[in-house]
Amino acid sequence: MKGSTLFQVLAILSVIGSVLSKESTNTPTQLSSHTFRYQLLKSQNETWKQEMFAHYHLIPTDDSAWSDLLPRKILRQEADELSWSMMYKKMKNPGSFKVGGDFLKEISLHDVRLDSDSIQGRAQETNLKYLLMLDVDNLVWSFRKTANLPTPGKPYGGWEAPDVELRGHFVGHYLSATAQMWASTHNDTLKEKMSAVVSALSACQKKMGTGYLSAFPSELFDRFEAIKPVWAPYYTIHKILAGLLDQYTFANDAQALDMTTWMVEYFYNRVQNVIRTHTVERHWLSLNEETGGMNDVLYRLFAITGNPKHLLLAHLFDKPCFLGLLAVQADDISGFHANTHIPIVIGSQMRYEVTGDPLYKTISTFFMDIVNSSHSYATGGTSVSEFWSDPKRLASTLQTENEESCTTYNMLKVSRHLFRWTKEVAYADYYERALTNGVLGIQRGTEPGVMIYMLPQGRGVSKAVSYHKWGTPFNSFWCCYGTGIESFSKLGDSIYFEEEGSIPSLYIIQYVSSTLDWKSGKIVLNQKVIPVVSSDPYLRVTLTSSSKEGSEQLSTLNLRIPIWTSSKSAKATLNAQNLNLPAPGNFLQVKWSGGDKLTLNLPISIRTEQIKDDRPEYASVRAILYGPYLLSGYSSGDWDIKTGSTGSDADWISPVPAAYNNHLVTFSQESGESTFVLTNMNQTIRMEKFPKAGTDAAIRATFRLIFDDTLEKISSIEEAIGKTVMLESFDYPGMVLVQQGTENNLVVTDPPKDTATSSFGIVHGLDGKDNSVSLESVTQKGCYIYSGVNYSSSVGMKLSCNSSPSSSEAGFSQATSFRMNNGLSAYHPISFVAKGGSRNYLMVPLQSVRDESYSVYFNMQP
């Protein structure tokens, strides 16, 4: 039998489970973690390395082979075994399956444009700036070094450093992200940059002459195949292959496709050699090491080339020990490294799409069900310290290392496939939840190249104080940086889907301000979404369109009615005529012509969700959502909320009026060469150094002016001079600054019955300077909030009078005068105040939080 024929037979036999007593390919917990592996390989502690790698490819659970799993649930009768074998024989001839199915068709990124003032538009623009900041020579430095080519520039750091075994992975992501971003923007500078990267990599591949292309030498694959310690070389190869394939798909770069097929030929021969020299079991054993989405990219390639070698190699990167568990519908994913295995499921979804094998639709449907029902947080994300924990035991996992960003990126792909196959609104709802809460908040505002690895969900956590903290533009390049730049390059890819036909049909599943050039419908569709606010509890969407010149086409629009809304007070009109709305969780179907106008108003309400934990003692641990937005409460660890006994949301949570932003102030002073701000520190008032925006220090230095006349409205803070106010602490809503007599420290506490002790007059500054104010006690005229003279951080604030010993100091006027500026922090358009046991919480969308400390789960009791 010829080698290639033997290779194919062994591959098919392995897939159907004929290899007996196969270990489950899941590496030990620590070594599966990217974070741990990077830390280990960077360590100088050789003893620690030897100890850890002594356990390489040992596994905590020895699952039986796929063939041993099947009889429990599928092979119930001997006759079934023949059917099972026959099904896999068809895999050699994919034409025997009905391929394609009745799937919704993707809308090209080239045809969708995000509005620049939308959340998604701003996130896309921030990412574009980062992609343009990166230097081509620095990106490909290690590739050129490996190919023995000149290396201008200098290598980047972090996970792209020349001594990191995973180097090159980010460059693959960069190719994908730039291809998607170019399709989304048609930015000419970006097109030049990404083409330069492809050309540089092509030169490296040609120099080596074998088809091999990577930022590290092929010796890493020698170790991989010898079952010796190495950090996931196929993981990086997947990223490079996917990037090149995306350059072909989105930018029509034929050179990139040639490079892809040459690379795949090289790795086909390597895998063939392993199986011919050893056994296919040896190949499966090597898959203990993470291989990314090799099966996914190879199925995608096969869909383009039709080359059976590409299909066969894709089969060999499916992971039977994991897919087998899902095939028999065993919820046994606990302990698996999440982001090693989600891409394998995505690959199995592509297997279904290119072969039509229904088993793989069943596998991914079951996988989505168990992750969503037992392993997901309120964000829609999953994993703790990169792993799946015990099902429905998530209350014990809340900490800083929740929800690896890569897992959310990949779970969105899983749900996207399922929606395209089924048109079930639940999958679109999930996509909205995970994108809104798990992706859009991983950038630090509009700072290019600053992203997070994990999304903390414990009590009083911060994105800035997790293990990785915020990354940096040129010295991080974690796996989550790679998926991050892709996520923000393709924000337009899941707003619209279509069904072609004599009457084309468009599915609108995400409400994002955008414009669609819908070629099948022969119209340009404009979707305008009014930004959601807490003071107006509706999602308000308007759709208009214009027909393309010389074309008239009747079409159908299908608008998602999300599960989080209510039929009560919902309203839709087409050309000012009311439409009947279906129940939430369905699509509103509308016959559409160019020139039509549709308005959709969907009510948004507060709701709470119990954490996925079935232990009675955690029944009160709940998350708070406003439509699709998960709310987080500014908190240093407090998490008690009192909901009252009536069952009404109004008893415990209320929206913050939009006008309150005009009432936010920060008081500052100069002392020495530094600027200090009036700050609430643990409910005492101190002067602290001027903070960075988006931090705990910034919110502690922000106060709301509560006017003596509650109906008072101002358009600028200068209008507050001459008025009587109370100062409410921004991060302790409901609590105000209170005097405790002269020369005693000021505190933040509940308003006293006699509000006079918490009231101050804002008067022109005693130092006589322009734009200066002093805060005078209402009950003790001539007494002012006083900082001291030539102080440093953390000086306590007190009330001091003209007649007090302090007034004899030369700097009394200076110490009682402040600059009053707009608050360092501001209320998000979606802001609420929730009542707690000992304090209240300012609630804002998790996606908007930067460095501030917060909680997303609360102990909610009557």
SULVEN-V712723 format. One record per pair of residues at least 24 apart in sequence whose C-alpha atoms are under 6 Angstrom apart, sorted by sequence separation. I is the first residue (numbers start at 1). J is the second residue. D is the distance in Angstrom with one decimal. If there is no record, write none. Layout:
i = [I I]
j = [J J]
d = [D D]
//
This chain:
i = [449 523 561 574 703 704 523 561 573 703 522 561 573 703 789 381 453 560 572 703 788 559 572 702 787 558 559 571 786 27 558 571 786 28 558 570 785 27 557 570 726 557 570 726 556 725 556 666 725 327 555 556 666 724 326 555 665 724 24 554 565 665 723 23 24 554 565 664 723 664 722 663 721 722 663 721 774 22 774 21 773 773 767 772 168 547 766 767 772 405 546 17 337 338 404 405 545 546 17 290 293 337 338 404 505 545 211 212 293 296 336 403 504 505 506 507 508 509 746 766 211 295 335 336 402 403 503 505 506 544 745 746 765 335 380 401 402 544 745 334 335 380 402 543 744 211 242 334 379 401 543 743 235 238 334 400 542 743 147 232 234 235 399 542 742 743 232 379 399 541 742 227 379 398 399 541 144 398 540 147 540 685 539 685 539 564 684 538 683 684 538 683 165 173 400 537 538 169 172 176 537 172 175 179 339 346 146 169 173 176 143 146 172 179 143 110 142 109 110 406 109 405 406 688 687 688 687 733 686 687 686 686 686 685 671 535 534 702 702 698 699 669 668 667 668 667 667 666 666 665 694 695 696 665 666 694 695 664 665 664 425 460 656 460 655 656 460 655 459 654 654 653 653 652 652 641 642 433 641 642 640 641 640 633 634 633 633 632 631 632 631 632 631 632 630 631 629 630 636 645 394 635 640 643 644 394 634 635 639 640 641 642 643 392 393 634 639 642 392 633 392 633 632 632 623 623 622 622 621 374 621 620 620 100 66 73 99 99 99 66 97 98 97 27 94 26 25 533 534 24 533 534 177 181 173 177 180 180 170 177 104 103 158 103 130 157 158 159 130 158 159 126 126 124 109 464 463 462 107 462 106 462 105 461 105 460 461 104 460 104 460 459 115 115 457 114 113 113 112 112 111 111 441 444 440 437]
j = [473 547 585 598 727 728 548 586 598 728 548 587 599 729 815 408 480 587 599 730 815 587 600 730 815 587 588 600 815 57 588 601 816 59 589 601 816 59 589 602 758 590 603 759 590 759 591 701 760 363 591 592 702 760 363 592 702 761 62 592 603 703 761 62 63 593 604 703 762 704 762 704 762 763 705 763 816 65 817 65 817 818 813 818 215 594 813 814 819 453 594 66 386 387 453 454 594 595 67 340 343 387 388 454 555 595 262 263 344 347 387 454 555 556 557 558 559 560 797 817 263 347 387 388 454 455 555 557 558 596 797 798 817 388 433 454 455 597 798 388 389 434 456 597 798 266 297 389 434 456 598 798 291 294 390 456 598 799 204 289 291 292 456 599 799 800 290 437 457 599 800 286 438 457 458 600 204 458 600 208 601 746 601 747 602 627 747 602 747 748 603 748 231 239 466 603 604 236 239 243 604 240 243 247 407 414 216 239 243 246 214 217 243 250 215 183 215 183 184 480 184 480 483 793 793 794 794 840 794 795 795 796 797 797 790 655 655 823 824 824 825 818 818 818 819 819 820 820 821 821 850 851 852 822 823 851 852 822 823 823 585 635 831 636 831 832 637 832 637 832 833 833 834 834 835 835 836 628 836 837 836 837 837 841 842 842 843 843 843 844 844 845 845 846 845 846 845 846 853 862 612 853 858 861 862 613 853 854 858 859 860 861 862 612 613 854 859 862 613 854 614 855 855 856 856 857 857 858 858 612 859 859 860 353 321 328 354 355 356 324 355 356 356 288 355 288 288 829 830 321 830 831 485 489 482 486 489 490 482 489 420 420 475 421 448 475 476 477 449 477 478 446 448 488 493 851 851 851 497 852 497 853 497 853 498 853 854 498 854 499 855 855 513 514 856 514 514 515 515 516 516 517 847 850 847 847]
d = [4.3 4.4 5.7 4.5 5.8 5.0 5.4 5.5 5.5 5.4 5.8 5.7 5.3 4.8 5.9 5.3 5.4 4.7 5.5 5.1 5.2 5.2 4.4 5.5 5.2 5.6 5.0 5.9 5.5 5.3 5.4 5.2 4.7 5.4 4.6 5.7 5.9 5.6 5.8 4.8 5.9 5.1 5.9 4.8 5.6 5.5 4.6 5.9 5.5 5.3 6.0 5.5 5.1 5.6 5.4 5.1 5.7 4.4 5.8 6.0 5.7 5.4 5.8 5.7 5.0 5.3 5.7 5.6 5.8 4.5 5.4 5.4 5.1 5.4 5.2 5.7 5.8 4.8 4.8 5.6 5.5 5.3 5.0 5.5 5.0 4.7 5.1 5.5 4.9 5.7 4.9 5.1 6.0 5.1 5.9 5.8 5.5 5.1 4.4 5.6 4.8 4.4 5.9 4.5 5.8 5.3 4.9 5.5 5.8 3.6 5.7 5.5 5.1 4.6 4.9 4.7 5.0 5.2 5.9 6.0 4.7 5.0 6.0 5.8 5.8 5.3 5.1 5.9 6.0 6.0 5.6 5.3 5.0 5.4 5.9 5.6 5.5 4.7 4.4 4.9 6.0 4.5 5.1 5.7 5.3 5.5 5.8 5.0 5.7 5.6 5.1 5.5 4.3 5.2 5.3 4.1 5.7 5.4 5.4 5.7 4.7 4.4 6.0 4.5 4.9 5.6 5.2 5.1 5.7 5.7 5.5 5.9 5.6 5.5 4.0 5.1 5.9 4.3 5.8 5.8 4.6 5.6 5.6 5.8 5.0 5.5 4.3 5.3 5.5 5.9 4.3 4.5 5.8 5.9 5.2 5.9 5.1 4.4 4.5 4.2 5.0 3.9 4.4 5.3 5.4 5.8 5.9 5.7 6.0 5.3 5.9 5.9 4.8 5.7 4.0 4.7 4.8 5.4 5.6 5.2 5.3 5.7 5.9 4.8 6.0 5.5 5.4 5.8 5.3 5.5 5.4 4.5 5.3 5.6 5.4 5.9 5.5 5.2 5.9 5.6 5.5 5.3 5.4 5.7 5.2 5.6 4.8 5.8 5.4 5.5 5.4 4.7 4.7 4.5 4.7 5.6 4.7 6.0 3.9 4.8 5.6 5.1 5.5 4.1 6.0 5.2 3.9 4.2 4.7 5.4 5.5 5.5 4.3 5.6 5.1 5.8 5.4 5.6 4.0 6.0 5.5 5.9 5.8 5.5 5.8 5.5 4.3 5.4 5.8 5.5 5.2 5.9 4.4 5.2 5.6 5.5 5.9 6.0 5.8 5.5 5.8 5.7 5.9 6.0 4.6 5.6 5.8 4.7 4.7 4.8 4.8 5.2 4.8 4.9 4.5 4.3 5.7 5.3 4.1 5.3 5.8 5.4 5.5 4.6 6.0 4.7 5.3 5.4 5.5 6.0 4.7 5.4 5.3 5.7 5.9 5.8 5.8 5.6 4.8 5.2 5.8 5.5 5.3 5.5 5.1 5.3 4.4 4.9 4.6 5.0 4.7 6.0 5.8 4.6 5.0 4.4 5.5 5.8 5.3 5.6 4.8 5.4 4.6 4.8 4.8 4.4 4.3 5.3 5.3 5.7 5.8 5.5 5.2 5.2 5.7 5.1 5.7 5.8 5.5 5.9 5.2 4.6 5.7 5.1 5.2 5.2 5.4 5.7 4.7 5.6 5.2 4.7 5.5 5.1 6.0 4.3 5.5 5.2 5.8 4.7 5.7 5.0 3.8 5.8 5.8 5.5]
//
